[in-house]
Amino acid sequence: MKCSSAAWLIILATFNTWAAERSLDIVAPWEVKSADPSTSGYVFSRMQVAENLVTTDNLGQLAPSLASAWAVSDDGLEWRFTLRQSARFHNGTPVNADAVVNSLEAAIAKPGILDTAPIASVEADGDDVVIRLESAFAPLPALLAHSTTLILAEAAYAENGDVIQMIGSGPYQVEELSPPQCMTVTRFDDYWGGAPDIEAASYLAVSRGETRALMAESGDADIVFTLDLASQARLKRNANLSIYSEPLPRTLMLKLNAGHPFLEDKRARQALSLAIDRADIATELLRMPEAAAAELFPASLGAWHIGVDPSSGHDIEKAQALLVELGWKRREDGLLARNGQPFKLTLLTLADRPELPLVATALQRQWHELGVELGITVGHANAIASSHHEGSLEVGLMGRNYGLVPNPLVTLLDDLGSDPDNMGGDWGTMNWRDDEVAEWLDTLRQSTGEQELNDLAPLVAERLHQQMPLIPVVWYQQTAAVSDEVEGFSIDPLERSYRIDQMEWAE
């Protein structure tokens, strides 16, 4: 059965027909494009249909999944993953080394997260899967927790590697799938971790926020993710719903061209950061006081979070003093000038997220108080990356997800780079390089020691905080409206799972 996208009433009627039996009905914005993890793995992971070799625990730390254990050779070039003996796929076949190798080779053959790892080969060795690397790459297990590296039964694939049906090993199995909107799942009673309480669940992709909110309000959905500000305020007054919010490792931030003559000195970047009233933006604009971010990484990222007090990030007098040190003086109109040049910048942001232009306008007002004139341009989704390549970008306002894999090191290696010729990535720094940071990242790339992570990650975070090539503004918050008929709900801060297996129906 297919779901119509012509109008939400039609969608709702079809959805209700699909979910006629009692099920946990989940609504979210993200489409199910196909059965292939390379395009829709995030939905199959969140609905707990398919699993990875490695997962994360409730604190966001790596934990065993289909691999019960793993180890790396002394030279860092060989990783051995020991498979869980009791795991079976939904078609009854065992989760064995051959099936895992088949899935990983299919993932490597397609563009995806494994492109970042120097993988030489993937082989079965008895009950183990052995991955050999061309050079040491410590965050490999974190890549194997990504949604594009889900492990499927061999019967899920055609001979050419295309996924023709979703056959995973999770606590729920696909009953019906109708891309791009609908999916129903039922409990897999032979799940290696034990059968969960919820017997069935339905997933519906609805792009319009107001429609999702209406479905929560009317009781036609048990859980609705990603609520706009107006809907949150309204739904909080509904006695049958609870509203949840959790900070995500996705940071709304400013990307500065550190090669620009106005921005090349760190004091100028620090001044612009100090002029930002994050509490005002988070509270008055986004209605989420807890979202104010004075550092790049939220607490869910462990050692990368250094605990900067958000209130310490706003000091307009200190900002003004820093710019005076750099020779900037107030003109009669209140704006700053140096050597006859006004302090004027252009901020480029993106149209695909409605909050970005709003935050840009708030920054424009706040920087005007400092004496900086800020023009705003709203572009297409790749406008910031394109302007970076052209060298024309001055300031970019964007969101960056540091939780694509459980270890933000993978993202930082791309954004900051350890290559001496790398002056930043499309979504990272621009014309900024710190040799010590590059050395620390390269050490972390090769080292699997937890102590080195605990020692070096804070150093990287602190250096970024002091140098401010990227200025954090707020952390994105995942929000959800949950029916009072559901117990045990929680939000995964890494957005890997909806944790359906932890829920039950209220008595």
C-alpha positions in Angstrom: 0.0 0.0 0.0 1.3 3.4 -0.9 0.9 6.7 1.1 -0.3 9.8 -0.7 1.5 13.1 -0.1 -1.2 15.3 -1.7 -2.8 16.3 1.6 -2.3 15.4 5.2 -5.8 14.2 5.6 -5.3 11.6 2.9 -2.0 10.6 4.5 -3.6 10.3 7.9 -6.5 8.2 6.5 -4.1 5.8 4.8 -1.8 5.7 7.9 -4.7 4.8 10.1 -5.7 2.0 7.7 -2.1 0.7 7.8 -1.9 0.8 11.5 -5.3 -0.7 12.3 -3.9 -3.0 14.9 -2.5 -1.4 18.0 0.9 -0.3 17.3 3.3 2.4 18.4 2.7 5.1 15.7 5.8 7.3 15.0 5.8 10.3 12.8 9.0 12.2 11.8 10.2 14.3 8.9 12.6 11.9 7.3 11.6 9.9 4.2 12.3 6.2 3.6 13.9 6.5 0.2 14.5 2.8 -0.3 15.5 -0.5 1.4 19.2 0.3 1.0 21.1 1.5 4.1 23.1 3.8 1.9 20.1 6.0 1.3 17.7 5.2 4.3 19.8 3.4 6.9 19.0 6.1 9.4 15.3 5.1 9.4 16.0 1.4 9.7 18.5 2.0 12.5 16.1 4.3 14.4 13.2 1.8 14.0 15.6 -1.0 15.2 15.1 -3.1 12.2 18.8 -3.6 11.3 21.9 -3.4 13.5 25.6 -2.6 13.2 28.6 -4.5 14.4 29.0 -1.7 17.0 26.4 0.4 18.7 26.4 3.1 21.5 25.1 3.0 25.0 22.9 5.6 26.7 25.9 7.8 27.3 26.9 7.8 23.7 29.9 5.5 24.2 30.7 2.6 21.8 29.2 -0.7 22.9 28.9 -4.2 21.5 26.1 -5.0 19.1 26.4 -7.8 16.5 30.1 -7.9 17.4 30.4 -9.0 21.0 34.0 -7.9 21.1 36.7 -6.4 19.0 40.5 -5.9 19.1 43.2 -4.2 17.1 46.7 -5.4 16.3 49.7 -3.6 17.9 50.5 -1.8 14.6 46.8 -0.6 14.3 46.5 -2.2 10.8 44.2 -5.2 11.6 40.9 -5.1 13.4 39.2 -8.4 14.5 35.5 -8.4 15.3 34.1 -11.4 17.1 30.5 -12.0 16.2 27.7 -12.7 18.7 26.8 -16.4 18.3 23.1 -16.1 19.1 22.2 -13.4 16.6 19.9 -14.4 13.6 18.5 -12.4 10.7 14.7 -12.1 10.3 14.7 -14.8 7.6 16.1 -17.2 10.2 19.7 -17.4 8.8 22.6 -16.8 11.3 24.5 -13.6 11.5 27.8 -15.2 10.4 31.1 -13.8 9.2 30.2 -14.3 5.5 27.0 -12.3 5.8 28.8 -9.5 7.6 31.6 -9.4 5.0 29.0 -9.3 2.2 27.2 -6.3 3.8 30.5 -4.4 4.5 31.7 -5.0 1.0 28.4 -3.7 -0.4 28.7 -0.6 1.8 32.3 0.0 0.7 31.3 -0.2 -3.0 28.9 2.8 -2.5 29.7 6.4 -1.5 29.4 6.6 2.3 31.2 6.9 5.6 33.6 4.0 5.0 35.3 6.2 2.3 37.0 8.0 5.2 38.8 4.8 6.4 41.9 3.4 4.6 40.4 -0.1 4.3 42.5 -2.6 2.4 40.3 -5.7 2.8 37.4 -7.3 4.7 37.6 -11.0 5.3 35.8 -13.8 7.2 38.0 -15.8 9.6 35.9 -18.5 11.2 33.5 -16.7 13.5 35.5 -13.4 13.2 35.4 -10.6 10.7 38.9 -9.2 10.0 39.3 -5.7 8.5 42.8 -4.8 7.3 43.8 -1.2 6.9 46.5 0.5 4.7 47.3 2.8 7.7 46.2 3.0 11.3 42.7 4.5 11.8 41.6 4.4 15.4 37.9 5.5 14.9 37.1 2.5 12.6 34.7 1.0 15.2 32.8 4.3 15.3 32.3 4.2 11.5 30.9 0.7 11.9 28.2 2.2 14.1 27.0 4.4 11.2 23.6 3.8 9.6 25.2 3.1 6.2 27.1 0.2 7.6 24.1 -1.8 8.8 24.4 -5.6 8.5 21.8 -7.4 6.4 21.2 -11.0 5.5 22.8 -12.2 2.2 19.3 -12.7 0.8 18.7 -8.9 1.1 21.1 -8.3 -1.8 20.9 -8.8 -5.5 24.1 -10.1 -7.3 25.2 -6.5 -8.1 25.1 -5.5 -4.5 21.8 -3.6 -4.6 19.5 -4.1 -1.6 16.2 -5.7 -2.8 14.6 -6.2 0.6 15.3 -5.2 4.1 16.3 -8.2 6.2 18.0 -7.1 9.3 18.6 -8.7 12.7 17.0 -6.1 15.1 14.2 -6.5 17.6 11.7 -5.4 14.9 11.3 -6.7 11.3 9.7 -5.0 8.4 6.1 -6.0 7.8 5.4 -3.5 5.0 7.5 -0.9 3.3 6.2 1.8 1.0 8.8 4.4 0.1 9.1 7.3 0.5 6.7 7.6 3.5 5.4 4.5 5.2 6.8 1.5 7.0 5.3 -1.0 9.6 7.3 -3.3 11.7 6.5 -6.2 14.0 8.3 -7.7 16.9 11.0 -10.3 16.1 10.5 -12.9 18.8 13.8 -14.6 18.1 15.8 -11.4 18.7 19.1 -12.2 20.4 18.6 -9.5 23.1 15.1 -10.8 24.0 11.7 -9.8 22.5 10.6 -6.3 23.5 7.2 -5.4 25.0 5.8 -3.3 22.1 4.5 -5.8 19.5 4.3 -3.5 16.5 5.2 0.0 15.3 4.4 2.2 12.3 6.6 4.9 10.8 5.3 7.8 8.7 7.4 10.5 7.1 5.5 13.9 7.2 7.6 16.9 6.0 5.3 19.6 7.3 5.8 20.5 10.9 2.3 21.7 11.4 0.9 18.5 10.1 3.0 16.4 12.5 1.8 18.6 15.4 -1.8 18.1 14.4 -1.3 14.3 14.4 0.1 14.5 17.9 -2.7 16.7 19.1 -5.4 14.5 17.7 -4.0 11.3 19.0 -3.3 9.9 15.5 0.3 9.4 16.4 1.9 8.2 19.6 5.3 9.9 19.1 6.0 12.9 16.9 9.5 14.1 16.4 10.9 17.6 15.5 8.4 20.2 16.6 8.4 23.8 15.5 8.3 26.5 18.2 4.6 27.4 17.8 3.6 23.7 18.0 5.7 23.1 21.1 4.0 26.0 22.9 0.5 24.7 21.9 1.2 21.0 22.6 2.6 21.7 26.1 -0.9 22.7 27.1 -2.3 19.3 26.0 -2.8 17.2 29.1 -2.5 14.0 27.1 1.0 14.7 25.8 4.5 15.1 27.2 7.1 17.2 25.4 10.7 16.1 25.4 13.8 18.0 24.4 17.4 16.8 24.1 20.5 18.7 22.9 22.1 17.1 19.8 25.7 17.1 18.8 24.7 19.4 15.9 25.9 22.9 16.4 24.6 26.0 14.8 27.7 28.0 14.2 29.6 30.7 12.3 32.3 29.7 9.9 34.8 32.5 9.5 37.3 33.1 6.7 40.4 33.4 8.9 42.3 34.7 5.9 40.1 37.8 5.6 42.0 41.0 6.6 39.4 41.8 9.3 39.3 38.3 10.7 42.8 37.0 10.5 43.7 38.0 14.1 42.1 35.7 16.7 41.2 38.8 18.8 38.8 39.9 16.1 37.1 36.5 16.0 37.0 36.4 19.8 35.4 39.9 19.8 32.7 38.8 17.4 32.0 35.8 19.6 31.8 37.9 22.7 29.3 40.2 21.1 26.8 37.3 20.6 24.1 37.1 23.2 23.5 33.4 23.0 21.0 33.3 25.8 18.9 35.9 24.1 18.9 33.9 20.8 18.2 30.6 22.5 15.5 32.0 24.9 13.7 34.7 22.9 14.2 33.5 19.4 14.3 29.7 19.7 12.4 29.4 23.0 15.0 26.9 24.2 17.2 28.5 26.9 19.2 25.3 27.3 20.3 25.5 23.6 22.8 28.4 24.2 26.2 27.1 23.2 29.5 28.8 24.1 31.5 25.8 22.8 31.3 23.6 19.8 30.6 20.2 21.5 27.7 19.4 23.8 28.0 17.2 26.8 26.9 14.1 24.9 30.3 14.1 23.1 32.1 13.2 26.3 35.8 14.3 26.4 35.3 16.8 23.6 33.0 18.9 25.9 35.1 21.2 28.1 32.2 22.7 30.1 32.3 26.4 29.1 29.7 28.4 30.9 27.3 29.9 28.2 26.9 33.1 30.3 30.7 33.7 30.1 30.5 34.0 26.3 28.8 37.4 26.2 30.9 40.5 27.1 30.3 43.5 24.8 32.8 45.7 26.7 35.6 43.1 26.4 34.7 42.7 22.7 35.0 46.4 22.1 38.4 46.5 23.9 39.8 43.7 21.7 38.9 45.6 18.6 40.4 48.8 19.9 43.7 46.8 20.3 43.4 46.0 16.6 43.1 49.7 15.7 39.3 49.9 15.1 37.7 53.2 16.1 34.1 54.3 16.3 32.8 56.7 13.6 30.1 59.2 14.3 27.5 56.8 13.0 28.5 54.2 15.6 30.2 51.8 13.2 33.9 50.8 13.4 36.5 51.8 10.9 40.2 51.2 10.5 42.4 53.0 8.0 39.3 54.5 6.4 37.7 51.0 5.9 34.4 50.3 7.7 34.1 47.0 9.6 31.7 45.5 7.1 31.1 41.8 6.5 28.7 39.6 4.5 27.1 36.6 6.2 25.9 33.8 4.0 23.4 31.3 5.3 21.1 28.7 3.9 17.4 28.6 3.1 16.8 24.9 3.9 16.5 25.5 7.6 14.0 28.2 8.6 15.8 29.1 11.9 19.0 30.1 10.1 17.8 33.4 8.6 16.2 34.3 11.9 19.4 33.7 13.8 21.3 35.7 11.1 19.0 38.7 11.7 19.6 38.5 15.5 23.4 38.4 14.9 23.1 41.3 12.6 21.5 43.3 15.4 24.0 42.2 18.0 27.1 42.9 15.9 25.7 46.3 15.0 25.9 47.1 18.7 29.6 46.2 18.6 30.0 48.5 15.6 30.1 45.9 12.8 27.9 46.2 9.8 26.7 42.8 8.7 24.9 42.1 5.4 22.9 38.9 5.0 22.6 36.7 2.0 20.4 33.5 1.9 21.6 30.9 -0.5 21.0 27.3 -1.6 22.1 24.2 0.4 25.6 24.1 -1.0 26.2 27.9 -1.1 28.6 27.9 1.8 30.7 25.1 0.5 30.8 26.7 -3.0 31.8 30.1 -1.6 34.5 28.4 0.4 36.0 26.9 -2.7 35.7 30.2 -4.6 37.4 32.0 -1.7 34.6 34.5 -1.5 33.1 33.5 1.8 33.5 35.9 4.7 31.1 34.5 7.3 28.8 31.5 7.0 26.0 30.6 9.3 25.2 26.8 9.2 24.6 23.7 11.2 27.3 21.0 11.6 26.6 17.6 12.9 29.4 16.2 15.0 27.5 13.1 15.8 27.4 11.5 12.3 29.4 8.8 13.9 29.8 8.3 17.7 33.3 9.8 17.6 33.5 13.4 16.3 37.1 12.8 15.4 36.0 11.5 12.0 34.2 14.8 11.2 37.1 16.9 12.6 39.7 15.1 10.5 37.7 16.3 7.5 36.9 19.8 8.8 40.4 20.6 10.2 42.6 18.1 8.5 46.1 16.8 9.4 47.4 17.4 5.9 49.8 20.4 6.0 48.2 21.7 2.8 44.7 21.4 4.2 43.4 24.8 5.4 39.9 23.5 6.3 37.1 21.6 4.8 33.9 22.7 3.1 32.0 22.6 6.3 34.9 23.2 8.7 37.5 25.9 9.1 38.5 28.3 6.3 42.1 29.5 5.9 42.9 28.4 9.5 45.4 25.9 10.5 47.1 25.0 13.8 50.0 22.6 13.7 49.5 21.4 17.2 45.8 20.7 16.6 46.8 18.8 13.4 49.3 16.8 15.4 46.8 16.0 18.2 44.2 14.9 15.6 46.7 12.7 13.8 47.7 11.1 17.1 44.0 10.4 17.9 43.6 9.0 14.3 46.2 6.4 15.1 45.7 5.7 18.8 43.1 3.5 20.3 44.0 4.4 23.9 41.2 5.9 26.0 43.6 7.9 28.0 45.0 9.7 24.9 41.4 10.5 23.9 40.7 11.9 27.3 44.0 13.9 27.2 43.9 15.2 23.7 40.2 15.8 22.8 39.9 18.6 25.5 43.1 20.2 24.1 41.6 20.3 20.6 38.3 21.7 21.9 40.0 24.3 24.1 42.2 25.5 21.2 39.2 25.8 18.9 37.5 27.8 21.7 40.4 30.1 22.0 41.1 30.6 18.3 37.4 30.8 17.2 37.8 29.9 13.5 34.3 28.5 14.1 32.0 30.3 16.5 29.3 28.3 18.2 25.9 29.9 18.7 23.4 27.3 19.8 23.0 23.5 19.9 20.2 22.0 18.0 17.5 20.3 20.1 15.6 17.2 19.2 12.0 17.6 20.3 9.2 15.1 20.6 5.6 15.0 21.6 4.7 11.7 23.3 1.3 10.3 24.2 0.5 9.6 27.8 -0.3 6.0 26.7 3.5 5.4 26.2 6.0 4.7 29.0 9.7 4.5 28.9 10.3 7.1 26.2 13.7 8.8 25.9 15.6 10.6 23.2 18.9 9.2 21.9 21.2 12.2 21.8 23.0 10.7 18.8 19.8 10.0 17.0 20.7 6.4 16.2 17.6 4.7 17.7 14.1 5.5 18.8 14.6 3.0 21.6 11.3 1.3 20.9 12.5 -1.8 22.8 12.7 0.3 26.0 9.1 1.4 25.8 5.8 -0.2 26.9 2.1 0.7 27.0 0.9 2.5 30.1 -1.5 0.4 32.1 
